Amino acid sequence: MYRVVTKQALYRRLFLYFLPLALIGILIGAPFVLLFIGAFALLLWHYHQLYRLSDWLLNQRSFNPPEGEGAWEQIFEGIYHLQHRNRKKRNELADLIRRFREGAEAVPDAVVVLQQDLSIVWCNQLALKVLGLQWPTDHGQRLDNLIRDPKFVKYMQAHNFAEALELDIGLVGEQVLEFRVMPYAQTQLMVVVRDITRLKQLEQMRKDFVANVSHELRTPLTVVTGYLEMMDADNMPPPAMWHKAHLTMIEQCKRMDSLVNQLLSLSRIEGARKQDKDKAVDVPNMLRIIATEANSLNQDKQHQIEFRVDAQLDVKGAADELRSAFSNLVFNAIHYTKPHGSIQVDWQLKEGKPYFAVTDNGDGIAPEHLHRLTERFYRVDKARSRKTGGSGLGLAITKHVLSRHDSQLNIVSQVGKGSCFSFSLPSNKAIVLEKN
């Protein structure tokens, strides 16, 4: 705690300084001369102290003040304590700004702070990535000059931010961004940008799913309803027509039943699975049964199907789910390969992991379709898929089965040369046995 110099103390010091000079001056007969000399010496001393103060504030790097004398001691101490308080406040402010920036960087959205004229004041790192901004190059630039989309420019210049703006941005492929603008401080705006590409894709998938399910169920229902409307107790169709109608209705009812069962199966396997309940699965025996079914299904296509199975390789997992994954891949190859094609099924231990692959020499799949094949009801050729009886759910079920077994489906295809659908299960699921 430094001492405060009062007005009375200053007056007392001046009085005690000039009183001896006045008395001595009276004794020697020159009081005004001594008072002038004393005042001049006091002025020089004060100028010297001012010089020391100026030198300390402007030139010296030391935070500690020089040694003061007289009233200047309190002045130096007062300035020192004032600087100490200011430094403490600056540190607190810097810490507050640092925490604000850390919080802004932790936000999962891009954040840009603008002046009222839309010039950029600050942005977080995600804004640089999402909007393609450059910092500090774009500091002070108008945001509507950097994002030149007419829809965005019109939205920002209208200053009507009650509704969010959805904008397609082509910086990182197909991307949909949502812009929300809100007042910030008193004279600024905060723009929060969120990537909603995945939400839009999910929304579109949901719409496609509902539309496809409705279509898949409506088609067989329309067939069955049409035949039933033709029949009544008094006007039955001829035996030949009835036989055809009966077979068609049974076929369509089986199709609806298969579709519903696949939807139920897909809904069931999408849930969490307790892997501690996994049991040993005799995959070679399972593949022998699938081979028998495949040969029966292959009677019309006459493909050359080869199963290369390691008879000593079993796995731990859910038997019914794995059977669904294996059979979907094998049966798809039979359905979508041209007649008299070649199909090879492999079940081997590859790099210490159980490996399953189905390779065909069919038409192949164009690259733009590969990433969507596991979507529900997605078909490369819708007309051909319905002709073969496909529901568009097989690969979606396979994808979820593999996900529940810590694996994923790999698809390699080349148009005109064929496709290979494969996956590898974790090495800790492999069971290698010696079988007789």
Secondary structure, 3 states (H helix, E strand, C coil): CCCCCCHHHHHHHHHHHHHHHHHHHHHHCCHHHHHHHHHHHHHHHHHHHHHHHHHHHHCCCCCCCCCCCCHHHHHHHHHHHHHHHHHHHHHHHHHHHHHHHHHHHHCCCEEEEEECCCEEEEECHHHHHHHCCCCCCCCCCEHHHHCCCHHHHHHHHHCCCCCCEEEEECCCCCEEEEEEEEEECCCEEEEEEEECHHHHHHHHHHHHHHHHHHHHHHHHHHHHHHHHHHCECCECCCHHHHHHHHHHHHHHHHHHHHHHHHHHHHHHHCCCCCHHHCEEECHHHHHHHHHHHHHHHCCCCCCEEEEEECCCEEEEECHHHHHHHHHHHHHHHHHHCCCCCEEEEEEEEECCEEEEEEEECCCCCCHHHHCCCCCCCCCCCHHHHHHCCCCCCHHHHHHHHHHHCCCCCEEEEECCCEEEEEEECCHHHEEECCCC
